[in-house]
Amino acid sequence: MELLMSARIKINPLLSFHFKKQNSNFVPTFTPRVTKRVFVGPIRVMNNPKLFNSVAASVQPLEASAVGRFDSTLPSKEVLDIWRNANAVCFDVDSTVCLDEGIDELADYCEAGKAVAEWTARAMSGSIPFEEALAARLSLFNPSLSQVQDFLEKRPPRISPGIDTLVKKLKDKSTDVYLISGGFRQMINPVASILGIPLENIYANQLLFGSSGEFLGFDTKEPTSRSGGKATAVQLIRKAQGYKYMVMIGDGATDLEARQPGGSDLFICYGGVQLREGVAAKADWLVFNFKDLINSLD
């Protein structure tokens, strides 16, 4: 198996992070015969949204030498213009909107965390086809319907700091917001509900279960179930809606792929949870804190 194509730096989101403000305002502060398919719908939303752990935290400061390797921490005027005039913004979910990789957390709950996390790292670096990595990860623990439901109850999603404010600000500007993920709808629907994002604006994978709740696999018809799927999703959205400008925000190689003709005009790399250097180096803008994006909209 190939080694990772790009180095990763794990950011501890529970430590404080600050940059000195300079003159610029944007210095980075499977399938057996099926008797019945069961789709896990949105988990019931808690009465208190704060219980979904909208973590009030910042990211750990990176060493100056790490930040200095990237020229995109300060956006160009062209990048800012497109960002400020975007008709739609598409967010990756794992390690971007949320602090965790959802499949890794589910696997950990099912006692297969370490092995699955290794596959996730390979998938996010772009070193193997995404669909191969997805099937391999799920085959390691084959989650049942009841396990998924229990997981969602006991480990609600941890929202990245500032993402709720950013989504609200974008919506106030009449900018449409989408969630595009290689993760699963069963785990992303609650996140969308908390952030006020319509469920029809989710492009993600679907876990499939039999009539007894046994794991059957995943829906291979979803564009996000294969390599290049996020780019396909963005292109489908743009063609359907006729947006002039679109932006993709995420941390992985699959997010970077969305920046192509007919897809996203910009790729903003979010390094606040995972910094994948090979991805960050090709970004139009690298941010470590959503506050930078929020402030740039003023």
DRENKOL-275570 format. One record per residue: residue in one letter; x negated, y negated, z negated of N, C-alpha, C in turn. Coordinates in steps of 0.2 Angstrom, whole numbers, padded with zeros to 4 digits, always signed. Last residue first. Layout:
BEGIN
AXYZXYZXYZ
...
END
This chain:
BEGIN
D+0086-0206-0031+0089-0213-0033+0087-0218-0028
L+0081-0195-0027+0087-0196-0024+0090-0203-0026
S+0070-0192-0035+0068-0195-0028+0075-0196-0024
N+0074-0187-0047+0072-0194-0046+0071-0197-0039
I+0077-0174-0042+0082-0178-0045+0080-0185-0044
L+0064-0169-0039+0069-0170-0034+0075-0174-0036
D+0058-0170-0052+0055-0174-0046+0060-0175-0040
K+0066-0162-0060+0066-0169-0061+0063-0173-0055
F+0062-0149-0057+0067-0152-0053+0068-0159-0054
N+0045-0146-0056+0050-0148-0060+0056-0151-0056
F+0035-0144-0047+0035-0139-0052+0041-0141-0057
V+0035-0143-0029+0037-0147-0035+0037-0141-0041
L+0029-0147-0013+0028-0142-0019+0030-0146-0025
W+0034-0148+0003+0034-0151-0003+0034-0146-0009
D+0032-0140+0014+0033-0147+0015+0032-0151+0009
A+0021-0126+0011+0027-0129+0010+0027-0137+0012
K+0010-0118+0012+0014-0119+0018+0020-0123+0017
A+0006-0116-0001+0001-0119+0004+0005-0121+0010
A+0016-0109-0007+0015-0116-0009+0011-0119-0004
V+0013-0096-0002+0019-0099+0000+0018-0107-0001
G+0001-0093-0008+0001-0093-0001+0007-0096+0002
E+0004-0094-0022+0000-0099-0018+0000-0099-0011
R+0017-0095-0030+0014-0090-0026+0010-0095-0021
L+0022-0097-0046+0018-0101-0041+0015-0096-0037
Q+0037-0096-0054+0031-0093-0051+0028-0097-0046
V+0042-0108-0060+0043-0102-0064+0037-0097-0061
G+0040-0120-0053+0041-0120-0060+0041-0114-0064
G+0038-0121-0039+0033-0118-0043+0034-0118-0050
Y+0047-0122-0025+0048-0123-0032+0043-0119-0036
C+0045-0129-0010+0043-0124-0014+0043-0126-0021
I+0055-0133+0003+0052-0136-0003+0051-0130-0008
F+0056-0135+0020+0055-0130+0014+0052-0133+0008
L+0067-0142+0031+0062-0143+0026+0062-0137+0022
D+0076-0138+0040+0072-0143+0043+0066-0143+0038
S+0082-0121+0043+0080-0127+0038+0075-0131+0041
G+0086-0117+0059+0087-0116+0052+0086-0122+0048
G+0083-0120+0072+0090-0118+0070+0092-0117+0063
P+0067-0116+0069+0072-0119+0073+0079-0116+0072
Q+0063-0114+0051+0062-0112+0058+0068-0115+0063
R+0063-0109+0036+0061-0116+0040+0059-0114+0047
A+0064-0097+0031+0071-0101+0033+0069-0107+0037
E+0052-0092+0026+0055-0090+0033+0061-0094+0035
L+0052-0097+0013+0048-0100+0018+0050-0099+0025
D+0059-0087+0007+0062-0093+0007+0059-0098+0013
T+0051-0076+0008+0057-0075+0012+0061-0082+0012
A+0041-0080+0000+0039-0080+0007+0046-0079+0011
G+0048-0090-0014+0045-0084-0010+0044-0085-0003
D+0054-0100-0020+0048-0099-0022+0044-0094-0018
G+0065-0114-0014+0063-0107-0017+0056-0106-0018
I+0076-0122-0003+0072-0123-0009+0071-0116-0012
M+0079-0130+0012+0078-0124+0008+0074-0125+0003
V+0090-0141+0020+0084-0140+0016+0084-0134+0013
M+0096-0149+0035+0096-0144+0030+0089-0143+0027
Y+0105-0160+0045+0098-0159+0041+0100-0154+0036
K+0117-0158+0052+0111-0162+0055+0105-0160+0052
Y+0128-0144+0053+0124-0149+0049+0118-0152+0053
G+0138-0136+0058+0135-0141+0062+0131-0146+0058
Q+0143-0125+0052+0145-0131+0049+0143-0137+0054
A+0139-0114+0060+0146-0114+0058+0148-0121+0056
K+0125-0116+0061+0129-0115+0067+0136-0116+0066
R+0121-0116+0047+0120-0122+0052+0125-0122+0058
I+0124-0103+0044+0127-0109+0040+0127-0115+0045
L+0116-0096+0052+0123-0095+0052+0127-0101+0049
Q+0103-0101+0047+0105-0102+0054+0113-0101+0055
V+0103-0095+0034+0103-0103+0035+0105-0104+0042
A+0103-0082+0037+0109-0085+0034+0109-0092+0035
T+0091-0080+0044+0097-0079+0047+0103-0082+0044
A+0083-0083+0033+0083-0087+0039+0089-0086+0043
K+0086-0072+0025+0087-0079+0023+0087-0084+0028
G+0081-0061+0033+0088-0062+0031+0090-0069+0029
G+0068-0058+0035+0071-0063+0039+0078-0065+0038
S+0072-0041+0030+0067-0046+0031+0070-0051+0036
R+0088-0038+0022+0082-0036+0027+0078-0042+0028
S+0099-0043+0016+0097-0036+0014+0091-0034+0018
T+0105-0054+0020+0099-0055+0016+0097-0048+0013
P+0115-0050+0029+0109-0053+0032+0103-0053+0027
E+0124-0036+0025+0122-0042+0023+0116-0045+0026
K+0124-0023+0028+0127-0027+0033+0126-0035+0031
T+0121-0014+0018+0116-0016+0023+0118-0021+0029
D+0125-0014+0002+0128-0016+0009+0123-0018+0014
F+0117-0001-0007+0119-0008-0006+0121-0009+0001
G+0122+0013-0017+0117+0009-0013+0119+0002-0012
L+0129+0019-0026+0129+0022-0020+0124+0019-0015
F+0131+0024-0043+0128+0020-0038+0127+0023-0032
E+0147+0027-0050+0141+0029-0048+0138+0025-0043
G+0160+0025-0053+0156+0020-0055+0148+0022-0054
S+0169+0033-0047+0167+0035-0054+0162+0030-0057
S+0169+0029-0034+0176+0029-0038+0174+0030-0046
G+0153+0021-0032+0159+0026-0030+0164+0025-0035
F+0147+0005-0027+0148+0010-0032+0153+0015-0030
L+0134-0006-0021+0140-0002-0020+0140+0004-0025
L+0129-0023-0022+0129-0017-0024+0135-0013-0023
Q+0125-0035-0010+0131-0032-0013+0129-0025-0015
N+0116-0050-0008+0117-0043-0007+0123-0041-0011
A+0121-0067-0001+0117-0062-0006+0119-0055-0004
Y+0126-0082-0001+0124-0077+0004+0119-0073+0000
I+0139-0092-0006+0134-0088-0008+0133-0083-0003
N+0150-0100-0004+0144-0103-0002+0138-0099-0005
E+0161-0094-0009+0160-0093-0002+0153-0096+0000
L+0161-0099-0022+0158-0092-0021+0157-0091-0014
P+0155-0116-0024+0160-0111-0022+0157-0104-0020
I+0147-0121-0039+0146-0119-0032+0151-0114-0030
G+0146-0124-0052+0151-0127-0048+0150-0126-0041
L+0137-0118-0061+0135-0124-0057+0140-0127-0053
I+0145-0107-0065+0142-0112-0070+0140-0118-0067
S+0147-0100-0053+0153-0103-0057+0150-0108-0062
A+0134-0096-0050+0138-0101-0045+0144-0104-0049
V+0132-0087-0060+0128-0093-0059+0131-0098-0055
P+0141-0077-0057+0142-0081-0064+0138-0087-0063
N+0137-0073-0044+0143-0076-0045+0144-0080-0052
I+0125-0065-0046+0124-0072-0044+0131-0076-0045
M+0127-0052-0049+0123-0056-0054+0123-0063-0052
Q+0135-0048-0038+0137-0047-0045+0134-0051-0050
R+0126-0051-0028+0132-0055-0029+0135-0054-0036
F+0109-0050-0030+0115-0047-0029+0121-0051-0032
G+0095-0056-0020+0098-0053-0026+0105-0051-0025
G+0091-0064-0011+0090-0056-0009+0092-0052-0015
S+0101-0078-0008+0097-0074-0012+0096-0067-0009
I+0106-0094-0008+0104-0089-0003+0099-0084-0006
L+0119-0105-0011+0114-0100-0015+0113-0095-0010
Y+0122-0122-0007+0122-0115-0005+0117-0111-0010
V+0130-0137-0006+0125-0133-0009+0127-0126-0008
D+0132-0152+0003+0134-0146+0002+0129-0141-0001
T+0133-0169-0003+0129-0164+0000+0131-0157-0002
S+0139-0179-0009+0143-0176-0004+0138-0171+0000
K+0133-0184-0019+0131-0187-0013+0135-0184-0007
D+0137-0175-0029+0140-0182-0029+0138-0186-0023
K+0130-0164-0026+0137-0164-0024+0140-0171-0025
L+0117-0169-0030+0118-0167-0023+0126-0167-0021
K+0120-0170-0044+0118-0176-0040+0119-0175-0033
K+0123-0156-0047+0128-0161-0048+0127-0168-0044
V+0110-0151-0045+0116-0148-0041+0122-0154-0041
L+0103-0157-0055+0101-0158-0047+0107-0156-0043
T+0109-0153-0066+0109-0160-0065+0107-0161-0057
D+0106-0139-0065+0113-0141-0066+0113-0149-0064
I+0092-0139-0065+0095-0137-0059+0102-0139-0059
G+0086-0142-0078+0087-0147-0073+0091-0145-0067
P+0078-0126-0081+0080-0133-0083+0080-0138-0077
S+0087-0112-0074+0081-0116-0074+0083-0123-0077
I+0097-0101-0084+0097-0106-0079+0090-0111-0080
R+0098-0085-0086+0095-0091-0089+0094-0096-0084
P+0113-0075-0087+0107-0078-0083+0105-0084-0087
P+0115-0063-0101+0118-0068-0096+0112-0072-0093
R+0114-0049-0106+0109-0053-0104+0111-0058-0099
K+0127-0043-0110+0121-0044-0115+0116-0048-0113
E+0134-0044-0098+0137-0046-0104+0132-0047-0109
L+0126-0038-0088+0128-0045-0087+0131-0048-0094
F+0125-0025-0094+0119-0030-0093+0121-0037-0092
D+0137-0020-0092+0134-0021-0099+0129-0026-0099
Q+0138-0020-0078+0143-0024-0082+0140-0025-0089
V+0128-0011-0075+0128-0018-0072+0132-0022-0077
Q+0132+0001-0081+0126-0002-0083+0126-0010-0081
S+0144+0003-0074+0145+0001-0081+0138-0002-0084
L+0139+0006-0062+0143+0001-0063+0144-0002-0070
S+0122+0011-0063+0129+0012-0062+0133+0006-0063
P+0106+0010-0054+0111+0007-0059+0118+0009-0058
N+0094+0017-0050+0100+0019-0048+0106+0016-0053
F+0079+0016-0052+0084+0017-0058+0091+0018-0056
L+0073+0018-0040+0069+0019-0046+0074+0019-0052
S+0080+0013-0030+0080+0020-0031+0076+0022-0037
L+0078-0001-0030+0085+0002-0033+0084+0009-0034
R+0066-0001-0025+0067-0004-0031+0073-0001-0034
A+0068+0004-0012+0063+0007-0016+0064+0005-0023
A+0077-0006-0006+0079+0001-0007+0074+0005-0012
L+0068-0017-0007+0074-0017-0010+0077-0010-0011
A+0057-0014+0002+0056-0015-0005+0063-0015-0009
E+0064-0012+0014+0060-0007+0011+0059-0008+0003
E+0068-0025+0016+0073-0020+0015+0070-0014+0012
F+0056-0033+0017+0061-0034+0011+0065-0028+0010
P+0041-0025+0022+0048-0027+0024+0052-0028+0017
I+0027-0032+0012+0030-0026+0015+0037-0029+0017
S+0021-0045+0009+0017-0039+0011+0020-0033+0014
G+0028-0055+0004+0029-0054+0011+0024-0049+0014
S+0029-0058-0009+0023-0060-0006+0023-0059+0001
M+0041-0052-0013+0040-0059-0013+0034-0062-0009
A+0037-0038-0012+0042-0041-0008+0042-0048-0007
R+0027-0037-0022+0026-0036-0015+0031-0039-0011
A+0035-0040-0034+0029-0044-0032+0027-0043-0025
T+0044-0030-0033+0047-0036-0032+0041-0041-0030
W+0036-0019-0037+0039-0019-0030+0041-0026-0028
E+0033-0023-0050+0028-0022-0045+0030-0022-0038
A+0046-0022-0056+0043-0028-0055+0037-0028-0050
V+0048-0008-0056+0052-0012-0051+0049-0019-0050
A+0039-0004-0066+0038-0001-0059+0042-0006-0054
K+0044-0011-0077+0037-0012-0075+0037-0010-0067
G+0058-0007-0079+0056-0013-0078+0049-0014-0074
A+0067+0003-0082+0062+0004-0076+0059-0002-0074
E+0077+0002-0091+0071+0005-0093+0067+0007-0087
C+0088-0006-0089+0089+0002-0087+0082+0006-0088
Y+0082-0018-0091+0088-0016-0096+0089-0008-0095
D+0074-0018-0081+0071-0018-0087+0076-0015-0092
A+0083-0019-0070+0079-0013-0071+0076-0012-0078
L+0088-0032-0073+0092-0026-0073+0088-0020-0074
E+0076-0039-0071+0079-0039-0078+0084-0033-0078
D+0073-0037-0058+0068-0035-0063+0071-0034-0070
I+0084-0043-0052+0083-0036-0051+0078-0033-0056
G+0082-0057-0055+0087-0053-0058+0087-0045-0057
E+0069-0065-0062+0070-0061-0056+0076-0056-0058
D+0073-0080-0071+0070-0073-0070+0072-0070-0063
L+0078-0093-0071+0071-0092-0073+0068-0085-0072
C+0087-0098-0057+0086-0095-0063+0079-0093-0065
V+0083-0106-0046+0089-0108-0049+0089-0105-0056
T+0070-0098-0046+0071-0104-0044+0077-0107-0048
S+0069-0085-0050+0063-0089-0051+0064-0096-0048
D+0083-0081-0039+0078-0079-0044+0072-0083-0044
V+0089-0090-0028+0091-0090-0035+0086-0087-0040
D+0086-0104-0016+0085-0097-0019+0087-0096-0026
F+0098-0115-0010+0093-0113-0015+0092-0106-0016
C+0100-0127+0002+0101-0120+0001+0096-0118-0005
V+0109-0141+0006+0103-0139+0002+0105-0132+0000
A+0115-0152+0019+0116-0146+0015+0109-0144+0012
N+0112-0164+0024+0119-0162+0023+0120-0156+0019
A+0099-0175+0018+0101-0168+0020+0109-0167+0019
N+0093-0187+0016+0099-0187+0020+0101-0180+0022
R+0083-0184+0007+0088-0189+0005+0094-0189+0010
W+0075-0176+0015+0078-0173+0009+0084-0178+0007
I+0071-0184+0026+0075-0178+0027+0079-0176+0021
D+0064-0194+0019+0069-0196+0022+0074-0190+0024
L+0053-0186+0013+0058-0189+0009+0064-0191+0013
V+0047-0182+0025+0050-0177+0021+0055-0180+0016
E+0042-0195+0029+0047-0190+0033+0050-0185+0029
K+0034-0198+0019+0040-0202+0020+0045-0198+0024
S+0028-0183+0010+0027-0189+0015+0034-0192+0016
P+0026-0180-0007+0030-0179-0001+0028-0185+0004
L+0014-0172-0016+0017-0179-0015+0020-0178-0008
T+0010-0159-0015+0013-0161-0021+0016-0168-0021
S+0003-0155-0004+0010-0156-0003+0014-0158-0010
D-0010-0150-0005-0009-0157-0002-0001-0159-0003
F-0017-0141-0017-0011-0142-0013-0011-0149-0011
R-0027-0140-0026-0028-0136-0020-0022-0137-0015
G-0024-0146-0038-0028-0150-0033-0029-0146-0027
V-0018-0137-0046-0013-0142-0043-0017-0145-0037
A-0029-0130-0050-0024-0127-0047-0020-0131-0043
S-0037-0140-0057-0040-0137-0051-0035-0133-0047
A-0029-0143-0068-0030-0148-0063-0032-0145-0056
E-0018-0130-0073-0025-0133-0073-0025-0138-0067
L-0001-0133-0076-0006-0130-0073-0013-0133-0073
P+0009-0134-0091+0005-0137-0086+0000-0133-0083
Q+0024-0125-0090+0018-0126-0093+0013-0129-0088
V+0040-0133-0089+0035-0128-0087+0028-0130-0090
S+0053-0135-0101+0049-0137-0096+0044-0132-0094
A+0070-0133-0106+0063-0131-0106+0060-0134-0100
A+0084-0127-0110+0081-0134-0111+0074-0133-0112
V+0093-0116-0101+0087-0117-0105+0084-0124-0105
S+0107-0112-0102+0104-0117-0098+0098-0119-0102
N+0114-0100-0106+0107-0101-0108+0104-0106-0102
F+0127-0097-0106+0123-0094-0101+0116-0097-0101
L+0133-0105-0116+0130-0098-0118+0127-0094-0112
K+0137-0116-0110+0130-0116-0113+0128-0109-0115
P+0150-0114-0107+0145-0113-0102+0138-0113-0105
N+0161-0106-0116+0156-0111-0117+0151-0109-0112
N+0169-0095-0111+0172-0102-0112+0167-0107-0113
M+0162-0086-0098+0162-0088-0105+0165-0094-0106
V+0169-0078-0084+0165-0083-0087+0167-0085-0094
R+0168-0061-0080+0172-0066-0083+0168-0072-0086
I+0159-0058-0065+0160-0057-0072+0164-0063-0075
P+0165-0056-0049+0162-0060-0053+0164-0058-0061
G+0165-0038-0045+0167-0045-0044+0164-0049-0049
V+0158-0024-0039+0159-0028-0045+0160-0035-0043
F+0167-0014-0029+0163-0020-0029+0164-0023-0035
V+0168+0003-0025+0170-0002-0030+0165-0008-0029
R+0175+0014-0014+0170+0009-0015+0173+0004-0020
K+0180+0031-0014+0182+0024-0015+0176+0019-0017
T+0173+0041-0009+0180+0042-0010+0183+0035-0011
V+0160+0043+0002+0163+0038-0003+0171+0040-0003
R+0146+0054+0003+0153+0053+0005+0157+0048+0000
P+0131+0045-0001+0135+0051-0001+0142+0049+0001
T+0118+0037+0006+0124+0036+0003+0129+0042+0004
F+0104+0020+0002+0106+0024+0001+0112+0029+0002
T+0029-0173-0060+0030-0173-0068+0030-0166-0069
P+0021-0175-0047+0024-0170-0050+0024-0170-0057
V+0025-0191-0041+0020-0187-0044+0023-0182-0048
F+0034-0200-0036+0035-0193-0035+0029-0189-0036
N+0032-0213-0036+0038-0211-0040+0038-0203-0040
S+0015-0219-0037+0021-0216-0033+0026-0213-0038
N+0007-0223-0047+0010-0228-0043+0016-0225-0039
Q+0010-0211-0059+0006-0216-0056+0010-0220-0052
K+0013-0203-0074+0016-0206-0069+0011-0212-0066
K+0006-0188-0078+0005-0195-0079+0009-0198-0073
F+0016-0174-0081+0011-0177-0077+0011-0185-0078
H+0020-0161-0092+0020-0168-0090+0015-0169-0086
F+0028-0148-0101+0024-0150-0095+0025-0157-0093
S+0030-0136-0114+0031-0143-0111+0026-0144-0105
L+0036-0119-0112+0031-0124-0114+0032-0131-0111
L+0044-0110-0106+0046-0113-0113+0041-0118-0116
P+0040-0105-0095+0045-0110-0094+0046-0113-0101
N+0024-0101-0089+0028-0100-0095+0033-0106-0096
I+0021-0095-0073+0022-0100-0077+0027-0099-0083
K+0009-0085-0066+0016-0085-0069+0016-0091-0074
I+0004-0086-0050+0003-0088-0056+0009-0088-0060
R-0002-0075-0037+0004-0078-0041+0001-0080-0048
A-0009-0074-0021-0010-0074-0028-0003-0077-0031
S-0003-0065-0007-0005-0071-0010-0005-0071-0018
M-0002-0052-0004-0005-0056+0001-0007-0063-0002
L-0007-0038-0014-0003-0044-0013-0006-0049-0008
L-0012-0024-0004-0012-0028-0010-0008-0034-0008
E-0002-0011+0004-0006-0017+0004-0006-0021-0003
M-0004+0006+0000+0000+0000+0000-0004-0006+0000
END
